[in-house]
Amino acid sequence: MRAAFVGKGGSGKTTLSALFSRHLARSGAPVVAIDGDINQHLAHTLGLAENESFSAPPLSARTGEIKDYLRGTNARIASRDAMVKTTPPGHGSRLLRLLGADEVHATHVQDVGGVPLMVTGAFGESDLGVACYHSKLGAVEIYLNHLVDGPGEYVVVDMTAGADAFASGLFTRFDMTFLVVEPTRKSVSVYRQYRDHAAEFGIQVAVVGNKVTGEDDLLFLKEHIGDDLLVHCEQSPYVRGQEQGRNQGELEPHNRRALDRLREAVDARPKDWTAFQQRAVDFHLRNAAAWANEATGQDLAAQIDPHFEHGPAALAART
């Protein structure tokens, strides 16, 4: 199951991504966390020392190699240059198991604080003025397109801030999107943007109220969000201590229960591989018409394999 955390910058989505990933990992569940934010802070939030660097190569640094590996023997994809971020898998494509013995996980996953983590990579000086950050996220979209995750397996992605997450088709690759909202008008404004965009594409969104300090904050969230409010997290002395380098104590009982509720919400989502693949095809055709056909000099609609059925059966057949 795939869960994304989105929200206004500073709302606490990276913190909640880390807490949720660690919560899952400590339960013994297979989990991969992915830092897909332009500000790459998830590794340090998970416990990497400030003077340490994440040593596994970022996904964006080896997008070409990832494409080569995942296209496998798929005859519909002539080369890595013809494979764009929305290219869906077909017969001959390599599919991935979560944390399987494959080139992608072996190269890009690093354990941080007990959580297997992959990162997209930072937005560097060479990118300024010539690229958008969504070019970094292409490798994450390709990864999720080719991943077959089963019940009780989790991918947790810390996404870019605000409604900017809708600037690519990546937002359709999740079973559940958690929108982190503070009890402020600005944060509620981002919620309304995201809610309206998500509704257009049938994307499941649940709101996590964050940094709630009392009844007034909770009433504010209930008034402005209503039934979309799944759960709320209280202002956390434990989290503040972690941010200040005081690694002691335990997360408060209320906030632990909130993490349990998030897991229950993800587990309750039905996994519809047919719908997942159809949505991938739809976005691929949109991208092909908008820019990718011209960029590659090919008709990328030909990459769609009409007889391919995504999911566990395809993975078993490929194996």
C-alpha positions as CSV (number, residue, x, y, z in Angstrom):
1,M,0.0,0.0,0.0
2,R,1.3,3.5,-0.9
3,A,0.7,6.6,1.2
4,A,1.8,10.1,0.4
5,F,2.1,13.0,2.9
6,V,1.3,16.5,1.4
7,G,0.5,19.9,2.8
8,K,1.6,23.5,3.2
9,G,5.3,24.0,3.8
10,G,5.9,23.9,7.5
11,S,2.7,21.9,8.3
12,G,4.7,19.0,9.5
13,K,4.4,16.5,6.6
14,T,8.0,15.5,6.8
15,T,7.8,14.9,10.5
16,L,4.6,12.8,10.1
17,S,6.2,10.9,7.1
18,A,9.1,10.0,9.4
19,L,6.9,9.1,12.4
20,F,4.6,7.0,10.3
21,S,7.4,5.2,8.5
22,R,9.1,4.4,11.8
23,H,5.8,3.3,13.4
24,L,5.3,0.8,10.5
25,A,8.9,-0.4,10.6
26,R,8.9,-1.0,14.4
27,S,5.8,-3.1,13.9
28,G,7.8,-5.4,11.7
29,A,6.0,-4.4,8.5
30,P,8.0,-4.2,5.3
31,V,8.3,-0.4,4.5
32,V,10.2,1.9,2.2
33,A,10.2,5.6,2.8
34,I,10.9,8.0,-0.1
35,D,11.9,11.6,0.2
36,G,10.2,13.3,-2.7
37,D,10.4,16.8,-1.3
38,I,12.5,19.6,-2.9
39,N,13.8,20.1,0.6
40,Q,15.5,16.8,1.4
41,H,15.0,16.5,5.2
42,L,13.5,13.1,5.7
43,A,16.8,11.3,6.3
44,H,17.7,13.7,9.1
45,T,14.1,13.6,10.5
46,L,14.5,9.8,10.7
47,G,17.6,10.1,12.7
48,L,20.6,10.7,10.4
49,A,23.1,12.9,12.2
50,E,23.3,16.5,11.0
51,N,27.0,16.1,10.1
52,E,26.3,12.9,8.1
53,S,25.2,12.6,4.5
54,F,22.9,10.1,2.9
55,S,25.3,7.8,1.2
56,A,23.1,5.8,-1.2
57,P,22.8,7.4,-4.7
58,P,19.6,9.4,-5.2
59,L,17.1,8.0,-7.6
60,S,17.4,11.0,-9.9
61,A,21.1,10.5,-10.3
62,R,20.5,7.1,-12.1
63,T,17.2,7.6,-13.8
64,G,18.7,6.3,-17.1
65,E,20.0,3.1,-15.5
66,I,16.7,2.6,-13.7
67,K,14.9,2.9,-17.0
68,D,17.2,0.4,-18.6
69,Y,16.6,-2.1,-15.8
70,L,12.8,-1.8,-15.7
71,R,12.1,-1.8,-19.4
72,G,13.7,-5.2,-19.5
73,T,12.7,-6.9,-22.8
74,N,9.6,-4.8,-23.4
75,A,9.7,-4.5,-27.2
76,R,7.4,-1.5,-27.1
77,I,10.1,0.6,-25.4
78,A,13.0,1.0,-27.9
79,S,15.5,2.7,-25.5
80,R,15.9,4.6,-22.2
81,D,15.4,7.9,-24.2
82,A,12.0,6.7,-25.4
83,M,10.9,5.8,-21.8
84,V,9.4,8.8,-20.1
85,K,8.2,9.0,-16.5
86,T,4.6,8.0,-17.3
87,T,5.5,5.0,-19.5
88,P,3.5,2.1,-18.1
89,P,4.9,-1.4,-17.8
90,G,4.0,-4.1,-20.3
91,H,5.0,-7.6,-21.2
92,G,8.7,-7.9,-20.8
93,S,9.0,-5.1,-18.3
94,R,10.7,-5.9,-15.0
95,L,8.4,-5.5,-12.0
96,L,9.5,-5.0,-8.5
97,R,8.7,-6.5,-5.1
98,L,9.0,-4.2,-2.2
99,L,12.6,-4.5,-0.9
100,G,13.1,-7.4,-3.4
101,A,16.5,-8.6,-4.6
102,D,16.7,-6.2,-7.5
103,E,19.0,-3.6,-8.8
104,V,16.9,-0.6,-7.8
105,H,16.5,-1.5,-4.1
106,A,20.0,-2.8,-3.8
107,T,21.5,0.4,-5.1
108,H,19.2,3.1,-3.7
109,V,18.0,1.9,-0.3
110,Q,19.8,2.9,2.9
111,D,18.6,2.1,6.4
112,V,18.2,5.2,8.5
113,G,16.9,4.8,12.1
114,G,15.5,1.4,11.3
115,V,13.7,2.6,8.2
116,P,14.7,1.7,4.6
117,L,14.9,5.0,2.8
118,M,15.3,6.2,-0.8
119,V,15.7,9.8,-1.8
120,T,15.1,11.7,-5.1
121,G,18.1,14.0,-4.6
122,A,18.5,17.7,-3.9
123,F,17.9,20.5,-6.4
124,G,21.4,21.5,-7.2
125,E,23.0,24.6,-8.6
126,S,23.3,23.0,-12.0
127,D,19.5,22.7,-12.1
128,L,18.8,26.4,-11.4
129,G,17.1,28.1,-14.3
130,V,17.2,25.1,-16.5
131,A,15.0,22.4,-14.8
132,C,12.0,22.1,-12.5
133,Y,12.1,19.8,-9.5
134,H,9.6,17.5,-11.0
135,S,12.3,16.2,-13.3
136,K,13.8,14.7,-10.1
137,L,10.5,13.0,-9.3
138,G,10.3,11.2,-12.6
139,A,12.4,8.3,-11.2
140,V,10.0,7.9,-8.3
141,E,7.0,7.8,-10.7
142,I,8.8,5.1,-12.8
143,Y,9.6,3.1,-9.6
144,L,6.0,3.2,-8.4
145,N,4.6,2.3,-11.9
146,H,6.7,-0.9,-11.8
147,L,6.2,-1.8,-8.1
148,V,3.8,-4.6,-7.1
149,D,3.2,-4.1,-3.4
150,G,1.1,-6.5,-1.4
151,P,-1.1,-6.3,1.7
152,G,0.8,-5.3,4.8
153,E,3.6,-3.7,2.7
154,Y,4.0,0.0,2.7
155,V,5.6,2.8,0.7
156,V,5.6,6.2,2.4
157,V,6.4,9.3,0.3
158,D,7.1,12.7,1.7
159,M,5.9,14.9,-1.2
160,T,6.5,18.5,-2.3
161,A,4.7,21.3,-0.4
162,G,1.3,22.7,-1.4
163,A,-0.7,21.9,-4.4
164,D,2.5,21.7,-6.4
165,A,2.3,17.9,-6.0
166,F,-0.3,18.0,-8.8
167,A,2.3,19.3,-11.3
168,S,3.0,15.6,-12.3
169,G,1.0,12.4,-12.5
170,L,2.8,11.1,-9.4
171,F,-0.2,12.1,-7.2
172,T,-2.2,9.2,-8.9
173,R,0.3,6.5,-7.8
174,F,-0.9,6.3,-4.2
175,D,-3.6,4.3,-2.4
176,M,-4.0,7.1,0.2
177,T,-2.9,10.7,0.3
178,F,-2.7,12.2,3.8
179,L,-3.0,16.0,3.7
180,V,-1.4,17.6,6.7
181,V,-3.3,20.7,7.9
182,E,-2.4,23.0,10.7
183,P,-5.2,24.9,12.4
184,T,-4.6,28.1,10.4
185,R,-6.4,29.8,7.5
186,K,-3.4,29.4,5.2
187,S,-3.1,25.7,5.8
188,V,-6.9,25.3,5.3
189,S,-6.5,27.2,2.0
190,V,-4.0,24.6,0.7
191,Y,-6.4,21.8,1.8
192,R,-9.2,23.3,-0.3
193,Q,-6.9,23.5,-3.3
194,Y,-5.8,19.9,-2.9
195,R,-9.3,18.7,-2.2
196,D,-10.6,20.2,-5.4
197,H,-7.8,18.9,-7.5
198,A,-8.1,15.4,-6.0
199,A,-11.8,15.2,-6.6
200,E,-11.3,15.9,-10.3
201,F,-9.3,12.7,-10.6
202,G,-11.0,10.6,-8.0
203,I,-8.0,10.6,-5.6
204,Q,-8.6,9.5,-2.0
205,V,-7.6,12.2,0.4
206,A,-7.8,12.2,4.2
207,V,-6.8,15.2,6.4
208,V,-4.5,14.9,9.4
209,G,-4.8,17.9,11.7
210,N,-1.4,18.7,13.1
211,K,0.1,20.8,15.9
212,V,-3.2,21.0,17.7
213,T,-2.8,22.7,21.1
214,G,-6.3,22.6,22.5
215,E,-10.0,22.5,21.9
216,D,-10.1,25.8,20.0
217,D,-7.7,24.4,17.4
218,L,-9.6,21.2,17.0
219,L,-12.9,23.1,16.6
220,F,-11.3,25.3,14.0
221,L,-10.3,22.2,12.0
222,K,-13.7,20.5,12.3
223,E,-15.4,23.7,11.2
224,H,-13.3,24.2,8.1
225,I,-12.6,20.5,7.1
226,G,-15.6,18.6,8.3
227,D,-15.7,14.9,7.5
228,D,-12.4,14.9,5.6
229,L,-10.7,15.2,9.0
230,L,-9.5,11.7,9.7
231,V,-7.5,12.3,12.9
232,H,-5.4,15.0,14.6
233,C,-2.0,15.1,16.2
234,E,-1.3,17.2,19.3
235,Q,1.6,19.5,19.6
236,S,4.4,17.1,20.6
237,P,7.1,17.7,23.2
238,Y,8.7,14.4,21.9
239,V,9.0,15.8,18.4
240,R,10.3,19.1,19.6
241,G,13.0,17.2,21.6
242,Q,14.0,15.2,18.5
243,E,14.3,18.4,16.5
244,Q,16.5,19.9,19.2
245,G,18.7,16.8,19.3
246,R,17.3,15.4,22.5
247,N,16.6,11.8,21.5
248,Q,14.8,10.7,24.6
249,G,11.3,9.7,25.7
250,E,8.5,8.3,23.7
251,L,5.9,9.7,21.4
252,E,2.8,10.7,23.3
253,P,-0.1,8.1,23.6
254,H,-2.6,10.3,21.7
255,N,-0.1,10.7,18.8
256,R,0.7,7.0,18.8
257,R,-3.0,6.3,18.4
258,A,-3.2,8.8,15.6
259,L,-0.5,6.8,13.7
260,D,-2.5,3.6,14.3
261,R,-5.5,5.3,12.8
262,L,-3.5,6.3,9.7
263,R,-2.4,2.7,9.2
264,E,-6.0,1.5,9.6
265,A,-7.0,4.0,6.9
266,V,-4.4,2.8,4.5
267,D,-5.1,-0.9,5.1
268,A,-8.8,-0.3,4.5
269,R,-8.3,1.0,0.9
270,P,-9.0,-1.7,-1.7
271,K,-6.2,-2.4,-4.1
272,D,-7.5,-2.2,-7.6
273,W,-4.7,-3.0,-10.0
274,T,-6.9,-2.6,-13.1
275,A,-7.8,0.9,-12.1
276,F,-4.2,1.6,-11.2
277,Q,-3.0,0.6,-14.7
278,Q,-5.8,2.4,-16.5
279,R,-5.0,5.6,-14.7
280,A,-1.3,5.2,-15.6
281,V,-2.3,4.7,-19.3
282,D,-4.6,7.8,-19.2
283,F,-1.8,10.0,-17.8
284,H,0.7,8.6,-20.2
285,L,-1.5,9.5,-23.1
286,R,-2.0,13.0,-21.7
287,N,1.8,13.5,-21.3
288,A,2.5,12.1,-24.7
289,A,0.1,14.6,-26.4
290,A,1.3,17.5,-24.2
291,W,5.1,17.2,-24.6
292,A,6.5,13.7,-24.7
293,N,5.8,12.8,-28.3
294,E,7.6,16.0,-29.4
295,A,10.4,15.5,-26.9
296,T,11.2,11.9,-28.0
297,G,10.2,12.2,-31.7
298,Q,7.9,9.1,-31.3
299,D,4.3,8.3,-30.9
300,L,4.4,7.1,-27.3
301,A,0.8,5.8,-27.4
302,A,2.5,2.7,-29.0
303,Q,4.1,1.9,-25.6
304,I,0.8,0.9,-24.1
305,D,0.4,-2.8,-24.0
306,P,-3.4,-3.5,-24.2
307,H,-3.0,-7.1,-23.1
308,F,-0.9,-6.4,-20.0
309,E,-2.6,-6.8,-16.6
310,H,-0.7,-5.2,-13.7
311,G,-0.5,-6.7,-10.3
312,P,0.6,-9.9,-8.4
313,A,-0.3,-12.2,-11.3
314,A,2.0,-10.3,-13.7
315,L,4.8,-10.4,-11.2
316,A,4.4,-14.1,-10.7
317,A,4.4,-14.6,-14.5
318,R,7.5,-12.5,-14.9
319,T,9.3,-14.4,-12.2
